[in-house]
Amino acid sequence: MTALMRDLGARVREVDIVRLEAETFFARIVIEADGRLHEVDARPSDALALAVRTGAPVYAAEDVLDRAGVRPEPDDEDDADRSAPDGSDERLSVFRDFVNSLDADDPGEGGGSRG
């Protein structure tokens, strides 16, 4: 796919994780070609593998992060607004696990599919 994009003079502008339904993520690849933007629906694993290979940014809709993320129950009220120990937002944990399950060397493998 990266060779096809290069040969066509196109580039991956971004990858968007647009929704989550029944534990299935849905993605869209935004491609820029001839000064125009094209949106292509794709399996999230393929879209993310393409983003990794092309250096394109990956975005996720806020509602996807809200639904996919799991926040641990706070021990007390003081813990309610704390981030993870590494400073990250714990809502991203499920999404991060999904991305980490991908094998960028083999786009046919990895988590997530459209069913």
N, C-alpha and C positions, 0 to 999 in steps of 0.2 A: 504494500500500500504506500509506503514512503517513496519507493521508486516511481510508482504511478503518479503520485503528487508532484514529485520533482520533474518528471517528464512532461507533465501538463502545465508546468509553471504555476502550480497552486501551492498553497501552504495551509497548514492547520493553524487557524487563528486561536481556537480554544476548544476545550471539551467541557460540556455542561452535563452534570448529573441532574436530570430534570424532575424525576419523580421516583417514588417508591410505592409499589403496590404489592400486597401479599408477599412481602419479603423479597421482591424482585426489583432491582434498580433498573432505571431506563436512562439512556444517555443520548446526547446529540453532539455530533462533531460539527463545528463551524469552520467551513473552508472558505478561504479567500482565493478567487481566481478571476483574472481579467477585471480587477477592480470591483467585483461583486462578491457578496457573501452568500454562501449556500449552506443550508442546515440539513444534515443527514442523520437520520435515526440510526443508532448502532447499539450493539451489545456493549454494556459498560466495560467488560474486560477488553474487548477490541479497541474501544475508544481510548481507554486509559493506556493500553500498550502503545497506541499510536502517539498519544501525547508524550509519553516517556521518550519514544524514539525521535520525536521532532522538537522536543523542548517546549511544547505548547502548554499554557496554563490550564489547570483543571478547576472548575467551579462547581459548587453544589448548591442547589436551591435551599433556602433557609428551612422550608418545611421538610425537605429530605433530611437535613441534619437534625431537625427536631424529632422526627420520627425514628431515624436510624440510631441516634445517639442514646446512650444509657448513662444516666447520672446516678452514682451511688447515693444511697440515703445518707444525709449528713448525720454525724454523731450528735451534734448539737447545733444551735442557731449560729454560732460563730463559724462553723464549717460550711454553711449554706452557700456562701459566695466565693469559695476558694476554688482555684484551678487545680489541675493535676500537679503533682510534685515537679514535673518538668516545665510547668507554666502553660501547658496547652489546655484547651477546652475539652473537658471529658466527654462532651456530646459527640465528639468526633471519633470516639473509640471504635464504634462498629464500622464506620466508614474507613478508618485507618486500617482495621483488621482486613477489610475487603481488599483494599489497595495492596496491602502487604501480601495477600494470598496470590496475587497475580505473578505470572512468570513472564517477564518482558522478553525473554528469549524464545518463548513458544506461545504466540497469541492464541492458540487453540486451547490452552490450559488456563486454569485459574478460576477465581470465583466469579459469580454473577453471570446470569444469562437472561434472555428475554423470554425463555420458556419454550 
